[in-house]
């Protein structure tokens, strides 16, 4: 999807590339139960001279998702490795 060679011909005749994905998640836990919601936004542009960034994961790690404006912690997670 992020590759310069991504194939979206089933959707359009243009040669497009996804350049950014923003995912927002909401989770509320209370005595009444749990409520969750999520939304995802894709940034798409015509392919050009943009080089893809590659991130190689060769060991487990934890990650944090923070709001850039408020610096609030939104989500935490862990990558344990690829599933076989």
PDB file with SEQRES, HELIX, SHEET and CRYST1 records, atoms N, CA, C and O in Angstrom:
SEQRES   1 A   84  UNK UNK UNK UNK UNK UNK UNK UNK UNK UNK UNK UNK UNK          
SEQRES   2 A   84  UNK UNK UNK UNK UNK UNK UNK UNK UNK UNK UNK UNK UNK          
SEQRES   3 A   84  UNK UNK UNK UNK UNK UNK UNK UNK UNK UNK UNK UNK UNK          
SEQRES   4 A   84  UNK UNK UNK UNK UNK UNK UNK UNK UNK UNK UNK UNK UNK          
SEQRES   5 A   84  UNK UNK UNK UNK UNK UNK UNK UNK UNK UNK UNK UNK UNK          
SEQRES   6 A   84  UNK UNK UNK UNK UNK UNK UNK UNK UNK UNK UNK UNK UNK          
SEQRES   7 A   84  UNK UNK UNK UNK UNK UNK                                      
SHEET    1 AA1 2 UNK A  16  UNK A  30  0                                        
SHEET    2 AA1 2 UNK A  33  UNK A  46 -1                                        
SHEET    1 AA2 2 UNK A  61  UNK A  66  0                                        
SHEET    2 AA2 2 UNK A  73  UNK A  79 -1                                        
CRYST1    1.000    1.000    1.000  90.00  90.00  90.00 P 1           1          
ATOM      1  N   UNK A   1       0.817  -1.183   0.000  1.00  0.00           N  
ATOM      2  CA  UNK A   1       0.000   0.000   0.000  1.00  0.00           C  
ATOM      3  C   UNK A   1       0.869   1.257   0.000  1.00  0.00           C  
ATOM      4  O   UNK A   1       0.548   2.222  -0.694  1.00  0.00           O  
ATOM      5  N   UNK A   2       1.973   1.264   0.773  1.00  0.00           N  
ATOM      6  CA  UNK A   2       2.848   2.426   0.831  1.00  0.00           C  
ATOM      7  C   UNK A   2       3.913   2.397  -0.258  1.00  0.00           C  
ATOM      8  O   UNK A   2       4.641   3.374  -0.433  1.00  0.00           O  
ATOM      9  N   UNK A   3       4.013   1.309  -0.982  1.00  0.00           N  
ATOM     10  CA  UNK A   3       5.038   1.139  -2.005  1.00  0.00           C  
ATOM     11  C   UNK A   3       4.748   2.013  -3.216  1.00  0.00           C  
ATOM     12  O   UNK A   3       3.592   2.308  -3.521  1.00  0.00           O  
ATOM     13  N   UNK A   4       5.802   2.422  -3.897  1.00  0.00           N  
ATOM     14  CA  UNK A   4       5.626   3.151  -5.151  1.00  0.00           C  
ATOM     15  C   UNK A   4       5.002   2.251  -6.209  1.00  0.00           C  
ATOM     16  O   UNK A   4       4.479   2.746  -7.208  1.00  0.00           O  
ATOM     17  N   UNK A   5       5.049   0.943  -6.006  1.00  0.00           N  
ATOM     18  CA  UNK A   5       4.485  -0.018  -6.953  1.00  0.00           C  
ATOM     19  C   UNK A   5       3.113  -0.521  -6.524  1.00  0.00           C  
ATOM     20  O   UNK A   5       2.635  -1.520  -7.061  1.00  0.00           O  
ATOM     21  N   UNK A   6       2.468   0.145  -5.568  1.00  0.00           N  
ATOM     22  CA  UNK A   6       1.147  -0.278  -5.100  1.00  0.00           C  
ATOM     23  C   UNK A   6       0.170  -0.285  -6.274  1.00  0.00           C  
ATOM     24  O   UNK A   6       0.210   0.602  -7.127  1.00  0.00           O  
ATOM     25  N   UNK A   7      -0.701  -1.280  -6.314  1.00  0.00           N  
ATOM     26  CA  UNK A   7      -1.626  -1.446  -7.428  1.00  0.00           C  
ATOM     27  C   UNK A   7      -3.052  -1.167  -6.962  1.00  0.00           C  
ATOM     28  O   UNK A   7      -3.647  -1.968  -6.241  1.00  0.00           O  
ATOM     29  N   UNK A   8      -3.593  -0.020  -7.381  1.00  0.00           N  
ATOM     30  CA  UNK A   8      -4.970   0.354  -7.049  1.00  0.00           C  
ATOM     31  C   UNK A   8      -5.837   0.391  -8.306  1.00  0.00           C  
ATOM     32  O   UNK A   8      -6.826   1.122  -8.348  1.00  0.00           O  
ATOM     33  N   UNK A   9      -5.479  -0.389  -9.331  1.00  0.00           N  
ATOM     34  CA  UNK A   9      -6.194  -0.332 -10.605  1.00  0.00           C  
ATOM     35  C   UNK A   9      -7.637  -0.819 -10.494  1.00  0.00           C  
ATOM     36  O   UNK A   9      -8.447  -0.530 -11.375  1.00  0.00           O  
ATOM     37  N   UNK A  10      -7.973  -1.543  -9.447  1.00  0.00           N  
ATOM     38  CA  UNK A  10      -9.379  -1.946  -9.268  1.00  0.00           C  
ATOM     39  C   UNK A  10     -10.243  -0.760  -8.851  1.00  0.00           C  
ATOM     40  O   UNK A  10     -11.468  -0.823  -8.951  1.00  0.00           O  
ATOM     41  N   UNK A  11      -9.611   0.329  -8.382  1.00  0.00           N  
ATOM     42  CA  UNK A  11     -10.342   1.493  -7.891  1.00  0.00           C  
ATOM     43  C   UNK A  11     -10.261   2.691  -8.825  1.00  0.00           C  
ATOM     44  O   UNK A  11     -11.206   3.477  -8.900  1.00  0.00           O  
ATOM     45  N   UNK A  12      -9.134   2.847  -9.549  1.00  0.00           N  
ATOM     46  CA  UNK A  12      -8.924   4.038 -10.370  1.00  0.00           C  
ATOM     47  C   UNK A  12      -7.892   3.753 -11.453  1.00  0.00           C  
ATOM     48  O   UNK A  12      -7.102   2.817 -11.337  1.00  0.00           O  
ATOM     49  N   UNK A  13      -7.904   4.569 -12.511  1.00  0.00           N  
ATOM     50  CA  UNK A  13      -6.899   4.464 -13.569  1.00  0.00           C  
ATOM     51  C   UNK A  13      -5.621   5.210 -13.204  1.00  0.00           C  
ATOM     52  O   UNK A  13      -4.585   4.996 -13.833  1.00  0.00           O  
ATOM     53  N   UNK A  14      -5.675   6.080 -12.200  1.00  0.00           N  
ATOM     54  CA  UNK A  14      -4.499   6.842 -11.785  1.00  0.00           C  
ATOM     55  C   UNK A  14      -3.533   5.945 -11.017  1.00  0.00           C  
ATOM     56  O   UNK A  14      -3.945   4.980 -10.373  1.00  0.00           O  
ATOM     57  N   UNK A  15      -2.246   6.273 -11.093  1.00  0.00           N  
ATOM     58  CA  UNK A  15      -1.227   5.545 -10.332  1.00  0.00           C  
ATOM     59  C   UNK A  15      -1.096   6.239  -8.972  1.00  0.00           C  
ATOM     60  O   UNK A  15      -0.435   7.272  -8.863  1.00  0.00           O  
ATOM     61  N   UNK A  16      -1.723   5.674  -7.938  1.00  0.00           N  
ATOM     62  CA  UNK A  16      -1.789   6.302  -6.621  1.00  0.00           C  
ATOM     63  C   UNK A  16      -0.916   5.571  -5.613  1.00  0.00           C  
ATOM     64  O   UNK A  16      -0.562   4.405  -5.790  1.00  0.00           O  
ATOM     65  N   UNK A  17      -0.583   6.294  -4.551  1.00  0.00           N  
ATOM     66  CA  UNK A  17       0.185   5.729  -3.442  1.00  0.00           C  
ATOM     67  C   UNK A  17      -0.380   6.278  -2.142  1.00  0.00           C  
ATOM     68  O   UNK A  17      -0.674   7.470  -2.049  1.00  0.00           O  
ATOM     69  N   UNK A  18      -0.536   5.418  -1.135  1.00  0.00           N  
ATOM     70  CA  UNK A  18      -0.940   5.865   0.196  1.00  0.00           C  
ATOM     71  C   UNK A  18       0.299   6.438   0.868  1.00  0.00           C  
ATOM     72  O   UNK A  18       1.323   5.763   0.966  1.00  0.00           O  
ATOM     73  N   UNK A  19       0.210   7.685   1.333  1.00  0.00           N  
ATOM     74  CA  UNK A  19       1.363   8.349   1.937  1.00  0.00           C  
ATOM     75  C   UNK A  19       1.258   8.455   3.446  1.00  0.00           C  
ATOM     76  O   UNK A  19       2.266   8.657   4.123  1.00  0.00           O  
ATOM     77  N   UNK A  20       0.062   8.322   3.981  1.00  0.00           N  
ATOM     78  CA  UNK A  20      -0.107   8.498   5.420  1.00  0.00           C  
ATOM     79  C   UNK A  20      -1.416   7.849   5.851  1.00  0.00           C  
ATOM     80  O   UNK A  20      -2.408   7.887   5.123  1.00  0.00           O  
ATOM     81  N   UNK A  21      -1.412   7.263   7.022  1.00  0.00           N  
ATOM     82  CA  UNK A  21      -2.640   6.739   7.616  1.00  0.00           C  
ATOM     83  C   UNK A  21      -2.729   7.285   9.032  1.00  0.00           C  
ATOM     84  O   UNK A  21      -1.773   7.196   9.802  1.00  0.00           O  
ATOM     85  N   UNK A  22      -3.881   7.848   9.370  1.00  0.00           N  
ATOM     86  CA  UNK A  22      -4.124   8.336  10.728  1.00  0.00           C  
ATOM     87  C   UNK A  22      -5.244   7.487  11.312  1.00  0.00           C  
ATOM     88  O   UNK A  22      -6.325   7.382  10.732  1.00  0.00           O  
ATOM     89  N   UNK A  23      -4.980   6.891  12.450  1.00  0.00           N  
ATOM     90  CA  UNK A  23      -5.982   6.060  13.112  1.00  0.00           C  
ATOM     91  C   UNK A  23      -6.245   6.636  14.495  1.00  0.00           C  
ATOM     92  O   UNK A  23      -5.317   6.874  15.268  1.00  0.00           O  
ATOM     93  N   UNK A  24      -7.513   6.856  14.796  1.00  0.00           N  
ATOM     94  CA  UNK A  24      -7.892   7.350  16.118  1.00  0.00           C  
ATOM     95  C   UNK A  24      -8.780   6.305  16.775  1.00  0.00           C  
ATOM     96  O   UNK A  24      -9.677   5.742  16.146  1.00  0.00           O  
ATOM     97  N   UNK A  25      -8.515   6.060  18.040  1.00  0.00           N  
ATOM     98  CA  UNK A  25      -9.292   5.069  18.783  1.00  0.00           C  
ATOM     99  C   UNK A  25      -9.810   5.692  20.071  1.00  0.00           C  
ATOM    100  O   UNK A  25      -9.168   6.565  20.655  1.00  0.00           O  
ATOM    101  N   UNK A  26     -10.981   5.231  20.506  1.00  0.00           N  
ATOM    102  CA  UNK A  26     -11.615   5.708  21.727  1.00  0.00           C  
ATOM    103  C   UNK A  26     -11.979   4.493  22.562  1.00  0.00           C  
ATOM    104  O   UNK A  26     -12.546   3.524  22.056  1.00  0.00           O  
ATOM    105  N   UNK A  27     -11.653   4.551  23.834  1.00  0.00           N  
ATOM    106  CA  UNK A  27     -11.978   3.455  24.747  1.00  0.00           C  
ATOM    107  C   UNK A  27     -12.397   4.050  26.078  1.00  0.00           C  
ATOM    108  O   UNK A  27     -11.641   4.802  26.694  1.00  0.00           O  
ATOM    109  N   UNK A  28     -13.608   3.713  26.525  1.00  0.00           N  
ATOM    110  CA  UNK A  28     -14.093   4.182  27.822  1.00  0.00           C  
ATOM    111  C   UNK A  28     -14.498   2.971  28.651  1.00  0.00           C  
ATOM    112  O   UNK A  28     -15.301   2.147  28.213  1.00  0.00           O  
ATOM    113  N   UNK A  29     -13.941   2.871  29.840  1.00  0.00           N  
ATOM    114  CA  UNK A  29     -14.260   1.776  30.747  1.00  0.00           C  
ATOM    115  C   UNK A  29     -14.861   2.379  32.007  1.00  0.00           C  
ATOM    116  O   UNK A  29     -14.257   3.253  32.629  1.00  0.00           O  
ATOM    117  N   UNK A  30     -16.053   1.915  32.387  1.00  0.00           N  
ATOM    118  CA  UNK A  30     -16.714   2.417  33.595  1.00  0.00           C  
ATOM    119  C   UNK A  30     -17.462   1.266  34.258  1.00  0.00           C  
ATOM    120  O   UNK A  30     -17.423   0.127  33.794  1.00  0.00           O  
ATOM    121  N   UNK A  31     -18.139   1.589  35.345  1.00  0.00           N  
ATOM    122  CA  UNK A  31     -18.922   0.577  36.047  1.00  0.00           C  
ATOM    123  C   UNK A  31     -20.040   0.029  35.166  1.00  0.00           C  
ATOM    124  O   UNK A  31     -20.486  -1.101  35.365  1.00  0.00           O  
ATOM    125  N   UNK A  32     -20.494   0.815  34.197  1.00  0.00           N  
ATOM    126  CA  UNK A  32     -21.594   0.413  33.323  1.00  0.00           C  
ATOM    127  C   UNK A  32     -21.136  -0.486  32.174  1.00  0.00           C  
ATOM    128  O   UNK A  32     -21.964  -1.111  31.510  1.00  0.00           O  
ATOM    129  N   UNK A  33     -19.842  -0.555  31.939  1.00  0.00           N  
ATOM    130  CA  UNK A  33     -19.338  -1.384  30.844  1.00  0.00           C  
ATOM    131  C   UNK A  33     -18.227  -0.683  30.082  1.00  0.00           C  
ATOM    132  O   UNK A  33     -17.630   0.278  30.568  1.00  0.00           O  
ATOM    133  N   UNK A  34     -17.962  -1.171  28.893  1.00  0.00           N  
ATOM    134  CA  UNK A  34     -16.894  -0.648  28.054  1.00  0.00           C  
ATOM    135  C   UNK A  34     -17.471  -0.187  26.726  1.00  0.00           C  
ATOM    136  O   UNK A  34     -18.302  -0.871  26.129  1.00  0.00           O  
ATOM    137  N   UNK A  35     -17.026   0.974  26.270  1.00  0.00           N  
ATOM    138  CA  UNK A  35     -17.434   1.499  24.973  1.00  0.00           C  
ATOM    139  C   UNK A  35     -16.175   1.824  24.187  1.00  0.00           C  
ATOM    140  O   UNK A  35     -15.245   2.432  24.715  1.00  0.00           O  
ATOM    141  N   UNK A  36     -16.149   1.419  22.923  1.00  0.00           N  
ATOM    142  CA  UNK A  36     -14.979   1.671  22.088  1.00  0.00           C  
ATOM    143  C   UNK A  36     -15.430   2.099  20.697  1.00  0.00           C  
ATOM    144  O   UNK A  36     -16.484   1.683  20.216  1.00  0.00           O  
ATOM    145  N   UNK A  37     -14.617   2.932  20.060  1.00  0.00           N  
ATOM    146  CA  UNK A  37     -14.868   3.369  18.690  1.00  0.00           C  
ATOM    147  C   UNK A  37     -13.533   3.676  18.039  1.00  0.00           C  
ATOM    148  O   UNK A  37     -12.545   3.947  18.722  1.00  0.00           O  
ATOM    149  N   UNK A  38     -13.506   3.632  16.720  1.00  0.00           N  
ATOM    150  CA  UNK A  38     -12.265   3.925  16.005  1.00  0.00           C  
ATOM    151  C   UNK A  38     -12.590   4.506  14.639  1.00  0.00           C  
ATOM    152  O   UNK A  38     -13.654   4.243  14.078  1.00  0.00           O  
ATOM    153  N   UNK A  39     -11.662   5.300  14.108  1.00  0.00           N  
ATOM    154  CA  UNK A  39     -11.785   5.876  12.771  1.00  0.00           C  
ATOM    155  C   UNK A  39     -10.401   5.924  12.142  1.00  0.00           C  
ATOM    156  O   UNK A  39      -9.403   6.152  12.825  1.00  0.00           O  
ATOM    157  N   UNK A  40     -10.355   5.708  10.836  1.00  0.00           N  
ATOM    158  CA  UNK A  40      -9.087   5.721  10.118  1.00  0.00           C  
ATOM    159  C   UNK A  40      -9.197   6.643   8.917  1.00  0.00           C  
ATOM    160  O   UNK A  40     -10.200   6.629   8.204  1.00  0.00           O  
ATOM    161  N   UNK A  41      -8.153   7.455   8.694  1.00  0.00           N  
ATOM    162  CA  UNK A  41      -8.088   8.367   7.556  1.00  0.00           C  
ATOM    163  C   UNK A  41      -6.861   7.998   6.730  1.00  0.00           C  
ATOM    164  O   UNK A  41      -5.775   7.808   7.277  1.00  0.00           O  
ATOM    165  N   UNK A  42      -7.033   7.896   5.409  1.00  0.00           N  
ATOM    166  CA  UNK A  42      -5.920   7.614   4.509  1.00  0.00           C  
ATOM    167  C   UNK A  42      -5.576   8.861   3.714  1.00  0.00           C  
ATOM    168  O   UNK A  42      -6.475   9.544   3.223  1.00  0.00           O  
ATOM    169  N   UNK A  43      -4.290   9.173   3.577  1.00  0.00           N  
ATOM    170  CA  UNK A  43      -3.823  10.246   2.701  1.00  0.00           C  
ATOM    171  C   UNK A  43      -3.279   9.588   1.443  1.00  0.00           C  
ATOM    172  O   UNK A  43      -2.366   8.765   1.508  1.00  0.00           O  
ATOM    173  N   UNK A  44      -3.847   9.956   0.294  1.00  0.00           N  
ATOM    174  CA  UNK A  44      -3.468   9.340  -0.972  1.00  0.00           C  
ATOM    175  C   UNK A  44      -3.034  10.429  -1.937  1.00  0.00           C  
ATOM    176  O   UNK A  44      -3.642  11.498  -2.001  1.00  0.00           O  
ATOM    177  N   UNK A  45      -1.969  10.146  -2.690  1.00  0.00           N  
ATOM    178  CA  UNK A  45      -1.532  11.086  -3.717  1.00  0.00           C  
ATOM    179  C   UNK A  45      -1.030  10.300  -4.912  1.00  0.00           C  
ATOM    180  O   UNK A  45      -0.763   9.102  -4.822  1.00  0.00           O  
ATOM    181  N   UNK A  46      -0.906  11.005  -6.047  1.00  0.00           N  
ATOM    182  CA  UNK A  46      -0.358  10.348  -7.222  1.00  0.00           C  
ATOM    183  C   UNK A  46       1.091  10.006  -6.952  1.00  0.00           C  
ATOM    184  O   UNK A  46       1.819  10.787  -6.340  1.00  0.00           O  
ATOM    185  N   UNK A  47       1.513   8.831  -7.413  1.00  0.00           N  
ATOM    186  CA  UNK A  47       2.892   8.394  -7.186  1.00  0.00           C  
ATOM    187  C   UNK A  47       3.856   9.333  -7.881  1.00  0.00           C  
ATOM    188  O   UNK A  47       3.576   9.869  -8.953  1.00  0.00           O  
ATOM    189  N   UNK A  48       4.986   9.515  -7.247  1.00  0.00           N  
ATOM    190  CA  UNK A  48       6.002  10.387  -7.802  1.00  0.00           C  
ATOM    191  C   UNK A  48       7.340  10.010  -7.241  1.00  0.00           C  
ATOM    192  O   UNK A  48       7.660   8.828  -7.113  1.00  0.00           O  
ATOM    193  N   UNK A  49       8.127  11.010  -6.904  1.00  0.00           N  
ATOM    194  CA  UNK A  49       9.474  10.781  -6.422  1.00  0.00           C  
ATOM    195  C   UNK A  49       9.581  10.558  -4.935  1.00  0.00           C  
ATOM    196  O   UNK A  49      10.660  10.747  -4.372  1.00  0.00           O  
ATOM    197  N   UNK A  50       8.513  10.166  -4.275  1.00  0.00           N  
ATOM    198  CA  UNK A  50       8.558   9.954  -2.829  1.00  0.00           C  
ATOM    199  C   UNK A  50       9.158   8.584  -2.547  1.00  0.00           C  
ATOM    200  O   UNK A  50       8.718   7.584  -3.114  1.00  0.00           O  
ATOM    201  N   UNK A  51      10.147   8.534  -1.686  1.00  0.00           N  
ATOM    202  CA  UNK A  51      10.736   7.246  -1.331  1.00  0.00           C  
ATOM    203  C   UNK A  51      10.030   6.691  -0.095  1.00  0.00           C  
ATOM    204  O   UNK A  51       9.703   7.427   0.836  1.00  0.00           O  
ATOM    205  N   UNK A  52       9.807   5.395  -0.107  1.00  0.00           N  
ATOM    206  CA  UNK A  52       9.138   4.747   1.019  1.00  0.00           C  
ATOM    207  C   UNK A  52      10.109   4.574   2.174  1.00  0.00           C  
ATOM    208  O   UNK A  52      11.290   4.301   1.964  1.00  0.00           O  
ATOM    209  N   UNK A  53       9.611   4.734   3.394  1.00  0.00           N  
ATOM    210  CA  UNK A  53      10.410   4.495   4.591  1.00  0.00           C  
ATOM    211  C   UNK A  53      10.200   3.050   5.018  1.00  0.00           C  
ATOM    212  O   UNK A  53       9.066   2.574   5.081  1.00  0.00           O  
ATOM    213  N   UNK A  54      11.278   2.361   5.308  1.00  0.00           N  
ATOM    214  CA  UNK A  54      11.212   0.960   5.705  1.00  0.00           C  
ATOM    215  C   UNK A  54      11.599   0.852   7.169  1.00  0.00           C  
ATOM    216  O   UNK A  54      12.604   1.414   7.604  1.00  0.00           O  
ATOM    217  N   UNK A  55      10.788   0.123   7.921  1.00  0.00           N  
ATOM    218  CA  UNK A  55      11.039  -0.092   9.337  1.00  0.00           C  
ATOM    219  C   UNK A  55      11.130  -1.594   9.559  1.00  0.00           C  
ATOM    220  O   UNK A  55      10.127  -2.297   9.434  1.00  0.00           O  
ATOM    221  N   UNK A  56      12.314  -2.096   9.884  1.00  0.00           N  
ATOM    222  CA  UNK A  56      12.526  -3.524  10.112  1.00  0.00           C  
ATOM    223  C   UNK A  56      12.423  -3.817  11.611  1.00  0.00           C  
ATOM    224  O   UNK A  56      13.084  -3.169  12.423  1.00  0.00           O  
ATOM    225  N   UNK A  57      11.598  -4.789  11.966  1.00  0.00           N  
ATOM    226  CA  UNK A  57      11.419  -5.197  13.363  1.00  0.00           C  
ATOM    227  C   UNK A  57      12.038  -6.570  13.540  1.00  0.00           C  
ATOM    228  O   UNK A  57      11.531  -7.556  13.004  1.00  0.00           O  
ATOM    229  N   UNK A  58      13.134  -6.642  14.290  1.00  0.00           N  
ATOM    230  CA  UNK A  58      13.761  -7.943  14.512  1.00  0.00           C  
ATOM    231  C   UNK A  58      13.720  -8.366  15.972  1.00  0.00           C  
ATOM    232  O   UNK A  58      14.382  -9.325  16.370  1.00  0.00           O  
ATOM    233  N   UNK A  59      12.940  -7.647  16.764  1.00  0.00           N  
ATOM    234  CA  UNK A  59      12.772  -8.015  18.173  1.00  0.00           C  
ATOM    235  C   UNK A  59      11.487  -7.359  18.689  1.00  0.00           C  
ATOM    236  O   UNK A  59      11.012  -6.387  18.101  1.00  0.00           O  
ATOM    237  N   UNK A  60      10.927  -7.876  19.771  1.00  0.00           N  
ATOM    238  CA  UNK A  60       9.713  -7.280  20.339  1.00  0.00           C  
ATOM    239  C   UNK A  60       9.960  -5.851  20.824  1.00  0.00           C  
ATOM    240  O   UNK A  60      11.070  -5.499  21.223  1.00  0.00           O  
ATOM    241  N   UNK A  61       8.909  -5.041  20.781  1.00  0.00           N  
ATOM    242  CA  UNK A  61       9.001  -3.683  21.305  1.00  0.00           C  
ATOM    243  C   UNK A  61       7.617  -3.203  21.720  1.00  0.00           C  
ATOM    244  O   UNK A  61       6.604  -3.766  21.303  1.00  0.00           O  
ATOM    245  N   UNK A  62       7.580  -2.172  22.531  1.00  0.00           N  
ATOM    246  CA  UNK A  62       6.331  -1.524  22.931  1.00  0.00           C  
ATOM    247  C   UNK A  62       6.228  -0.204  22.198  1.00  0.00           C  
ATOM    248  O   UNK A  62       7.243   0.395  21.841  1.00  0.00           O  
ATOM    249  N   UNK A  63       4.992   0.258  21.968  1.00  0.00           N  
ATOM    250  CA  UNK A  63       4.808   1.549  21.316  1.00  0.00           C  
ATOM    251  C   UNK A  63       3.728   2.349  22.025  1.00  0.00           C  
ATOM    252  O   UNK A  63       2.849   1.794  22.683  1.00  0.00           O  
ATOM    253  N   UNK A  64       3.814   3.655  21.878  1.00  0.00           N  
ATOM    254  CA  UNK A  64       2.854   4.598  22.451  1.00  0.00           C  
ATOM    255  C   UNK A  64       2.306   5.455  21.328  1.00  0.00           C  
ATOM    256  O   UNK A  64       3.056   5.864  20.441  1.00  0.00           O  
ATOM    257  N   UNK A  65       1.019   5.734  21.351  1.00  0.00           N  
ATOM    258  CA  UNK A  65       0.409   6.674  20.413  1.00  0.00           C  
ATOM    259  C   UNK A  65      -0.006   7.884  21.224  1.00  0.00           C  
ATOM    260  O   UNK A  65      -0.784   7.780  22.172  1.00  0.00           O  
ATOM    261  N   UNK A  66       0.534   9.050  20.830  1.00  0.00           N  
ATOM    262  CA  UNK A  66       0.282  10.279  21.583  1.00  0.00           C  
ATOM    263  C   UNK A  66      -0.327  11.331  20.671  1.00  0.00           C  
ATOM    264  O   UNK A  66      -0.069  11.345  19.468  1.00  0.00           O  
ATOM    265  N   UNK A  67      -1.130  12.206  21.243  1.00  0.00           N  
ATOM    266  CA  UNK A  67      -1.667  13.358  20.535  1.00  0.00           C  
ATOM    267  C   UNK A  67      -0.560  14.398  20.420  1.00  0.00           C  
ATOM    268  O   UNK A  67      -0.020  14.836  21.435  1.00  0.00           O  
ATOM    269  N   UNK A  68      -0.216  14.798  19.200  1.00  0.00           N  
ATOM    270  CA  UNK A  68       0.866  15.768  19.006  1.00  0.00           C  
ATOM    271  C   UNK A  68       0.557  17.130  19.615  1.00  0.00           C  
ATOM    272  O   UNK A  68       1.471  17.827  20.058  1.00  0.00           O  
ATOM    273  N   UNK A  69      -0.710  17.518  19.644  1.00  0.00           N  
ATOM    274  CA  UNK A  69      -1.066  18.842  20.168  1.00  0.00           C  
ATOM    275  C   UNK A  69      -1.081  18.886  21.691  1.00  0.00           C  
ATOM    276  O   UNK A  69      -0.515  19.795  22.298  1.00  0.00           O  
ATOM    277  N   UNK A  70      -1.731  17.900  22.305  1.00  0.00           N  
ATOM    278  CA  UNK A  70      -1.897  17.933  23.765  1.00  0.00           C  
ATOM    279  C   UNK A  70      -0.841  17.125  24.501  1.00  0.00           C  
ATOM    280  O   UNK A  70      -0.697  17.252  25.717  1.00  0.00           O  
ATOM    281  N   UNK A  71      -0.099  16.290  23.770  1.00  0.00           N  
ATOM    282  CA  UNK A  71       0.907  15.385  24.352  1.00  0.00           C  
ATOM    283  C   UNK A  71       0.269  14.327  25.258  1.00  0.00           C  
ATOM    284  O   UNK A  71       0.961  13.706  26.064  1.00  0.00           O  
ATOM    285  N   UNK A  72      -1.044  14.121  25.131  1.00  0.00           N  
ATOM    286  CA  UNK A  72      -1.732  13.088  25.904  1.00  0.00           C  
ATOM    287  C   UNK A  72      -1.467  11.714  25.309  1.00  0.00           C  
ATOM    288  O   UNK A  72      -1.426  11.558  24.088  1.00  0.00           O  
ATOM    289  N   UNK A  73      -1.288  10.727  26.165  1.00  0.00           N  
ATOM    290  CA  UNK A  73      -1.126   9.346  25.737  1.00  0.00           C  
ATOM    291  C   UNK A  73      -2.491   8.806  25.331  1.00  0.00           C  
ATOM    292  O   UNK A  73      -3.438   8.859  26.116  1.00  0.00           O  
ATOM    293  N   UNK A  74      -2.597   8.292  24.119  1.00  0.00           N  
ATOM    294  CA  UNK A  74      -3.870   7.814  23.602  1.00  0.00           C  
ATOM    295  C   UNK A  74      -3.954   6.296  23.642  1.00  0.00           C  
ATOM    296  O   UNK A  74      -5.006   5.741  23.960  1.00  0.00           O  
ATOM    297  N   UNK A  75      -2.854   5.619  23.322  1.00  0.00           N  
ATOM    298  CA  UNK A  75      -2.898   4.169  23.201  1.00  0.00           C  
ATOM    299  C   UNK A  75      -1.506   3.606  23.419  1.00  0.00           C  
ATOM    300  O   UNK A  75      -0.513   4.249  23.080  1.00  0.00           O  
ATOM    301  N   UNK A  76      -1.428   2.412  23.979  1.00  0.00           N  
ATOM    302  CA  UNK A  76      -0.157   1.696  24.088  1.00  0.00           C  
ATOM    303  C   UNK A  76      -0.340   0.312  23.481  1.00  0.00           C  
ATOM    304  O   UNK A  76      -1.453  -0.212  23.422  1.00  0.00           O  
ATOM    305  N   UNK A  77       0.743  -0.260  23.041  1.00  0.00           N  
ATOM    306  CA  UNK A  77       0.670  -1.594  22.464  1.00  0.00           C  
ATOM    307  C   UNK A  77       2.023  -2.265  22.488  1.00  0.00           C  
ATOM    308  O   UNK A  77       3.022  -1.664  22.884  1.00  0.00           O  
ATOM    309  N   UNK A  78       2.049  -3.503  22.065  1.00  0.00           N  
ATOM    310  CA  UNK A  78       3.295  -4.263  22.019  1.00  0.00           C  
ATOM    311  C   UNK A  78       3.335  -5.068  20.734  1.00  0.00           C  
ATOM    312  O   UNK A  78       2.333  -5.651  20.323  1.00  0.00           O  
ATOM    313  N   UNK A  79       4.504  -5.095  20.101  1.00  0.00           N  
ATOM    314  CA  UNK A  79       4.758  -5.942  18.945  1.00  0.00           C  
ATOM    315  C   UNK A  79       5.587  -7.113  19.446  1.00  0.00           C  
ATOM    316  O   UNK A  79       6.686  -6.921  19.967  1.00  0.00           O  
ATOM    317  N   UNK A  80       5.068  -8.321  19.290  1.00  0.00           N  
ATOM    318  CA  UNK A  80       5.761  -9.499  19.803  1.00  0.00           C  
ATOM    319  C   UNK A  80       6.488 -10.269  18.715  1.00  0.00           C  
ATOM    320  O   UNK A  80       7.308 -11.136  19.017  1.00  0.00           O  
ATOM    321  N   UNK A  81       6.206  -9.971  17.475  1.00  0.00           N  
ATOM    322  CA  UNK A  81       6.862 -10.640  16.360  1.00  0.00           C  
ATOM    323  C   UNK A  81       5.841 -11.100  15.342  1.00  0.00           C  
ATOM    324  O   UNK A  81       4.641 -11.085  15.616  1.00  0.00           O  
ATOM    325  N   UNK A  82       6.305 -11.513  14.159  1.00  0.00           N  
ATOM    326  CA  UNK A  82       5.368 -11.964  13.127  1.00  0.00           C  
ATOM    327  C   UNK A  82       4.716 -13.285  13.524  1.00  0.00           C  
ATOM    328  O   UNK A  82       5.323 -14.111  14.206  1.00  0.00           O  
ATOM    329  N   UNK A  83       3.487 -13.469  13.093  1.00  0.00           N  
ATOM    330  CA  UNK A  83       2.801 -14.737  13.343  1.00  0.00           C  
ATOM    331  C   UNK A  83       3.172 -15.713  12.245  1.00  0.00           C  
ATOM    332  O   UNK A  83       3.327 -15.330  11.086  1.00  0.00           O  
ATOM    333  N   UNK A  84       3.310 -16.934  12.604  1.00  0.00           N  
ATOM    334  CA  UNK A  84       3.718 -17.960  11.627  1.00  0.00           C  
ATOM    335  C   UNK A  84       2.504 -18.673  11.094  1.00  0.00           C  
ATOM    336  O   UNK A  84       2.631 -19.571  10.262  1.00  0.00           O  
TER     337      UNK A  84                                                      
END                                                                             
